Amino acid sequence: MKVPSLLTLVFVVSSLLFSSCSSDEETCTETTWYQDSDGDGLGNPSVSTTSCTQPSGYVADSNDDDDSIATSTGSTPVAAFDEFNEDAVTVSFDGDEITIESNGLPNHTSPYWSESNSLYIAPSVANESQMSPGTISSTSYTLTVQATPEKASSTSATGLGAIGIAVTGAPIFNDEEGPNIALSANVASGFDYAGAHMGPTGYHYHLEASNVTENTTLSYDDEKLVGILQDGFLLYGRKCDATSDHPSDLDASGGHIAATQHSDGEEFYHYHIINETYIGSYILLFGVDLQGTPNTIM
């Protein structure tokens, strides 16, 4: 019997080792995948992840120059409007339209109520020296939206004033305190535990509510409904009801298509408070662009 030479043995062993290493490497080859929000097979080059296998909602092609258009966003679940404060808000349905009318009076305590009001409490979060002047009083807000809102061909920046109506009846504002004046930590220190204060047009929210004993109704790091924005899409808290955790598939506006506690398993497009701090420990309710066409809040 012919005995293999030492050189031959070295070659065989090396080949086996190389084959084993190659086999191990081939078990997981990470690929970059791009988010395909509109389901057209083309991905958003600005939103990507790496994985050995293709994640749901992602594709390998990154050539989508507009991934914001969804072929179907679903209808706004009627059950969501049961969450709105009936003492302040009236919701009416007319064909394909929904109209939300509010007097702006929230159904929770605040140091911004008049001391003669039963809902008045002393400041528990607000720095009294930084509180804005004025007390909560009745105002008027009307918003009419589509029952099945759609994403627009391009996003829209929010402006000054009300950009939505909260379930409490008070309006939602963005991250500006004036024309091209960003909300500052100094101003925010005068907000009540609800993340709100007074302004020239009345009481309104900028921030997520605080986790304090006084907060018995408002969303804080949970899946509660916060309100409806002026493009007709609902805004929920930081967590997703479908997963009981912070969603990982949100678009640049904090939106995604998923079921909620109001939709009976049906998926539809809605926003979440984005789980990121804005200034200090404060979290904004909504400080990004609207994905739908904004309607005027009168």
Beta strands, then each sheet from edge to edge (+ up, - down):
strand 1: 31-35
strand 2: 44-51
strand 3: 58-59
strand 4: 89-94
strand 5: 97-102
strand 6: 141-146
strand 7: 151-156
strand 8: 164-166
strand 9: 171-172
strand 10: 176-178
strand 11: 181-182
strand 12: 196-199
strand 13: 202-205
strand 14: 225-229
strand 15: 234-236
strand 16: 255-258
strand 17: 268-272
strand 18: 290-292
sheet 1: 2+ 1- 3+
sheet 2: 4+ 5- 6+
sheet 3: 7+ 18-
sheet 4: 9+ 8- 14+ 15- 17- 16+
sheet 5: 10+ 11-
sheet 6: 12+ 13-
end
